[in-house]
Amino acid sequence: MRTPLRSLAAAAAAGVALAVTLTACSSGTGTAPEPADGGPGGVTVSHVHGLGIDPSDEHLYVATHEGVVAVAADGAARRVSDRADYMGFTVAGPGRFLGSGHPAPGGDGPANRGLIESTDSGRTWQTRSLAGTTDFHALEYAHDTVYGYDSTNGVLRVSADGTTWDTRTELAALDIAVSPEDPERVLATTESGVARSTDGGRTFGAGAAPVLGFVSWPREDALYGLDQTGGLHRSTDGGTNWTRSGTVPGGAPQALTAVDPDRVLAATQDGVYESRDGGRTFTERLPISGASH
């Protein structure tokens, strides 16, 4: 019988994130964004928290410690948001982003922004819920439902409307992924490996190898995981078995999003990279300055 994974809430969650880090540590359509405020590619980025492709313009969107950055197919980049720290981040639909994090330096509002939403591709954001109490470090939108890992309290939360939340269980995790076919199957990356839930995150089994920092699940037979050294792994059976498919350049990982079985986005300490062949080869989309936060 499975039992919930217990943690010491925020402290334990932070400990797992630190342990995982220290162990290791496109083409598209639409108008290209205008170049922005200096640095390679037109914008300076020090740390990445999330990645996604907006179906409305096919640009790559990068959630960073210094705001949300849009990158066009030709490499032109610009900051589209303010300079807030955007933590958990996911593209929920054309022009619709979900996020969390902290206000820009000198900005108004609580230190933890709860769940925030943009309906104009990251230009403006509105608070949906949990402001002042929650900092989501991982967000997934699947089955018309928001799944979020609340790092402030060390719990998994689930919401059908983005305002009313069900607290599923306590656990110490860094990232989560939801089966694209079954809303009850949820994975979490933990210090001991990938933990699995078959009841929507209410309980999790023990973590099992490999130890991964980030996971992304675009199709049932295409689950990807990124380890602490930048090794990209793929599972075709929901995480029971894994094979290494390639290596992301640039050192310690910061984020992972698999758009489909062939297209994989990954951020490391040196840059944001994209693969169009399932992780065998990668091309740099945006350089990172190398500072960490």
C-alpha positions as CSV (number, residue, x, y, z in Angstrom):
1,M,0.0,0.0,0.0
2,R,1.4,3.4,-1.0
3,T,1.8,6.2,1.5
4,P,2.3,9.9,1.0
5,L,5.9,11.1,0.7
6,R,6.5,13.4,3.8
7,S,8.7,16.4,3.9
8,L,9.6,19.2,6.2
9,A,7.5,21.5,3.9
10,A,9.5,24.4,2.4
11,A,12.8,23.6,4.0
12,A,12.8,20.0,2.8
13,A,11.7,21.1,-0.7
14,A,14.5,23.6,-0.9
15,G,16.9,20.9,0.4
16,V,15.9,18.5,-2.4
17,A,16.3,21.3,-5.0
18,L,19.7,22.1,-3.7
19,A,20.7,18.4,-3.5
20,V,19.7,17.8,-7.0
21,T,21.5,20.9,-8.3
22,L,24.7,20.3,-6.3
23,T,24.9,16.7,-7.3
24,A,25.2,17.9,-10.8
25,C,25.3,21.3,-9.3
26,S,12.8,26.5,-34.2
27,S,11.7,27.5,-36.7
28,G,8.3,29.2,-36.7
29,T,6.0,31.8,-38.2
30,G,5.0,35.2,-37.1
31,T,6.7,38.5,-36.8
32,A,10.2,38.5,-35.2
33,P,10.4,40.3,-31.8
34,E,12.3,43.5,-31.8
35,P,15.9,43.3,-30.3
36,A,16.1,44.5,-26.7
37,D,18.4,45.5,-23.9
38,G,21.8,44.3,-24.8
39,G,23.7,41.0,-24.6
40,P,23.8,38.3,-27.2
41,G,20.5,37.8,-29.0
42,G,19.4,41.3,-27.8
43,V,18.6,40.4,-24.2
44,T,20.6,39.5,-21.1
45,V,19.5,36.5,-19.0
46,S,21.1,35.0,-15.9
47,H,18.8,32.2,-14.9
48,V,15.9,30.3,-16.6
49,H,12.9,28.8,-14.8
50,G,10.6,27.8,-17.6
51,L,10.3,27.3,-21.4
52,G,7.4,27.0,-23.9
53,I,6.3,27.5,-27.4
54,D,3.3,29.8,-28.0
55,P,1.0,28.3,-30.7
56,S,-0.2,31.8,-31.6
57,D,3.1,33.0,-33.0
58,E,5.5,29.9,-32.7
59,H,8.0,32.0,-30.7
60,L,10.0,30.4,-27.9
61,Y,9.1,32.0,-24.6
62,V,11.6,31.8,-21.7
63,A,10.6,32.6,-18.1
64,T,13.6,34.0,-16.3
65,H,14.9,35.7,-13.2
66,E,14.6,38.9,-15.1
67,G,11.2,38.6,-16.8
68,V,9.7,36.7,-19.8
69,V,11.8,36.7,-23.0
70,A,10.4,36.0,-26.5
71,V,12.8,34.4,-29.0
72,A,11.9,34.3,-32.7
73,A,13.1,31.7,-35.3
74,D,15.9,34.0,-36.5
75,G,17.3,34.4,-33.0
76,A,15.9,37.9,-32.3
77,A,15.0,38.2,-28.7
78,R,13.2,40.7,-26.5
79,R,11.9,41.0,-23.0
80,V,8.0,41.1,-23.3
81,S,7.2,41.4,-19.6
82,D,8.4,43.4,-16.6
83,R,11.5,42.3,-14.8
84,A,9.8,40.2,-12.2
85,D,11.2,36.8,-11.3
86,Y,9.0,34.2,-13.1
87,M,9.3,30.8,-11.4
88,G,6.8,28.1,-12.3
89,F,5.8,28.6,-16.0
90,T,3.8,26.8,-18.6
91,V,2.0,27.6,-21.9
92,A,-1.6,26.7,-21.4
93,G,-2.8,27.6,-24.9
94,P,-2.4,30.3,-27.7
95,G,-1.4,33.5,-25.9
96,R,-2.2,32.0,-22.5
97,F,0.6,31.5,-20.0
98,L,0.4,30.4,-16.3
99,G,3.2,31.4,-13.9
100,S,4.3,32.2,-10.4
101,G,7.3,33.9,-8.7
102,H,8.2,37.2,-7.2
103,P,7.7,40.9,-8.1
104,A,10.2,42.9,-9.9
105,P,12.7,44.9,-7.7
106,G,10.8,47.8,-6.2
107,G,7.5,46.4,-7.5
108,D,4.2,46.2,-5.6
109,G,2.5,43.1,-4.3
110,P,3.4,40.2,-2.0
111,A,6.7,38.4,-2.2
112,N,5.0,35.2,-3.4
113,R,2.7,35.9,-6.3
114,G,0.7,32.7,-6.2
115,L,-0.8,31.6,-9.5
116,I,-0.6,34.4,-12.1
117,E,-2.0,34.3,-15.7
118,S,-1.3,36.1,-18.9
119,T,-3.6,36.1,-21.9
120,D,-1.4,38.3,-24.1
121,S,1.7,36.1,-24.4
122,G,3.4,37.3,-21.3
123,R,3.1,41.0,-21.7
124,T,0.7,41.6,-18.8
125,W,-0.2,39.3,-15.9
126,Q,-3.1,39.0,-13.4
127,T,-3.3,37.3,-10.1
128,R,-5.6,34.2,-10.1
129,S,-5.1,32.9,-6.6
130,L,-2.9,32.2,-3.6
131,A,-1.1,35.5,-3.7
132,G,1.1,36.0,-0.6
133,T,1.0,32.3,0.4
134,T,2.4,30.3,-2.5
135,D,5.4,30.2,-4.8
136,F,4.9,27.5,-7.5
137,H,8.2,26.2,-8.7
138,A,6.6,23.8,-11.2
139,L,3.3,24.2,-13.1
140,E,1.6,21.8,-15.5
141,Y,-1.6,22.4,-17.5
142,A,-3.2,19.1,-18.6
143,H,-6.7,17.8,-18.9
144,D,-8.1,21.4,-18.4
145,T,-6.5,21.3,-14.9
146,V,-3.6,23.1,-13.3
147,Y,-1.1,21.0,-11.4
148,G,1.3,23.0,-9.3
149,Y,4.2,22.2,-6.9
150,D,4.0,24.7,-4.1
151,S,7.6,25.1,-2.9
152,T,6.6,27.5,-0.1
153,N,4.6,24.8,1.7
154,G,6.1,21.6,0.1
155,V,2.8,20.3,-1.3
156,L,1.2,19.4,-4.6
157,R,-1.9,21.4,-5.4
158,V,-4.5,20.8,-8.2
159,S,-7.1,23.1,-9.5
160,A,-9.8,22.9,-12.2
161,D,-10.3,26.6,-12.4
162,G,-7.1,28.2,-11.2
163,T,-8.8,29.7,-8.1
164,T,-10.0,26.8,-5.9
165,W,-7.3,24.3,-5.0
166,D,-7.2,20.8,-3.7
167,T,-4.0,20.0,-1.7
168,R,-3.1,16.5,-2.7
169,T,0.0,15.6,-0.6
170,E,3.2,16.8,1.0
171,L,6.4,15.9,-0.9
172,A,9.9,17.1,-1.5
173,A,10.2,17.6,-5.3
174,L,11.8,19.8,-7.9
175,D,9.5,19.2,-10.9
176,I,6.3,17.4,-11.9
177,A,4.8,15.9,-15.1
178,V,1.3,14.7,-15.8
179,S,0.4,11.9,-18.3
180,P,-1.2,13.3,-21.4
181,E,-3.7,10.5,-21.4
182,D,-4.5,9.9,-17.8
183,P,-5.0,12.8,-15.3
184,E,-4.4,10.4,-12.4
185,R,-0.8,9.6,-13.3
186,V,1.6,12.2,-12.0
187,L,5.4,12.0,-11.7
188,A,7.6,14.0,-9.4
189,T,11.4,14.3,-9.4
190,T,12.8,13.7,-5.9
191,E,16.3,13.3,-4.4
192,S,15.9,9.5,-4.6
193,G,14.6,9.4,-8.2
194,V,11.3,9.7,-10.0
195,A,8.3,9.2,-7.8
196,R,5.0,8.0,-9.3
197,S,1.4,8.6,-8.4
198,T,-1.6,6.8,-9.9
199,D,-4.3,8.7,-8.0
200,G,-3.8,12.2,-9.2
201,G,-1.0,13.1,-6.8
202,R,-2.8,12.2,-3.6
203,T,-0.1,9.6,-2.8
204,F,3.3,8.8,-4.4
205,G,5.5,5.7,-4.4
206,A,9.1,5.8,-3.5
207,G,11.5,7.5,-5.9
208,A,13.2,5.2,-8.4
209,A,16.2,5.6,-10.7
210,P,17.2,7.5,-12.6
211,V,17.6,10.7,-10.5
212,L,16.3,13.5,-12.7
213,G,16.0,17.2,-12.1
214,F,13.3,17.9,-14.7
215,V,10.6,15.9,-16.6
216,S,8.3,16.7,-19.5
217,W,5.6,14.4,-20.9
218,P,4.2,15.6,-24.3
219,R,2.9,12.2,-25.5
220,E,2.2,9.0,-23.7
221,D,5.2,7.2,-25.4
222,A,7.5,10.2,-25.2
223,L,8.4,11.1,-21.6
224,Y,11.6,13.0,-21.2
225,G,13.8,13.6,-18.2
226,L,17.0,15.7,-17.7
227,D,19.6,14.6,-15.2
228,Q,22.0,16.8,-13.2
229,T,24.8,16.6,-15.8
230,G,22.6,17.5,-18.8
231,G,21.9,14.0,-19.8
232,L,18.6,13.7,-21.6
233,H,16.6,10.5,-21.0
234,R,13.5,9.1,-22.7
235,S,10.9,6.7,-21.5
236,T,8.2,5.1,-23.8
237,D,6.4,3.3,-21.0
238,G,5.5,6.1,-18.5
239,G,8.8,6.1,-16.6
240,T,9.3,2.4,-15.9
241,N,12.3,2.1,-18.3
242,W,14.5,4.9,-19.5
243,T,17.1,5.2,-22.3
244,R,19.6,8.0,-22.7
245,S,18.9,9.9,-25.9
246,G,21.5,12.6,-25.8
247,T,23.3,15.4,-23.9
248,V,22.2,19.0,-23.6
249,P,25.3,21.3,-23.8
250,G,26.1,23.9,-21.2
251,G,26.3,22.1,-17.8
252,A,23.8,22.0,-15.0
253,P,20.2,22.0,-16.1
254,Q,17.6,24.7,-15.3
255,A,14.5,23.8,-17.2
256,L,13.0,21.3,-19.6
257,T,10.0,21.3,-22.0
258,A,9.3,18.6,-24.6
259,V,6.9,20.2,-27.2
260,D,6.4,16.9,-28.9
261,P,8.3,13.6,-29.3
262,D,10.9,15.1,-31.5
263,R,11.1,18.8,-30.3
264,V,12.8,19.3,-27.0
265,L,13.7,22.6,-25.3
266,A,16.2,22.6,-22.4
267,A,18.0,25.3,-20.4
268,T,21.4,24.8,-18.8
269,Q,23.7,27.2,-17.0
270,D,25.1,28.4,-20.4
271,G,22.1,28.7,-22.6
272,V,18.7,27.6,-23.9
273,Y,18.9,24.8,-26.4
274,E,16.5,23.1,-28.8
275,S,16.5,19.7,-30.4
276,R,14.4,18.7,-33.4
277,D,15.5,15.0,-33.4
278,G,14.5,13.8,-30.0
279,G,17.6,15.0,-28.2
280,R,20.3,13.6,-30.4
281,T,21.5,17.1,-31.4
282,F,20.9,20.5,-30.0
283,T,21.1,24.1,-31.3
284,E,21.5,27.1,-29.0
285,R,18.5,29.5,-29.1
286,L,19.5,31.9,-26.3
287,P,22.7,32.4,-24.4
288,I,22.7,32.7,-20.6
289,S,25.2,34.9,-18.7
290,G,26.0,32.1,-16.2
291,A,24.9,33.8,-13.0
292,S,22.7,31.7,-10.7
293,H,19.7,32.5,-8.6
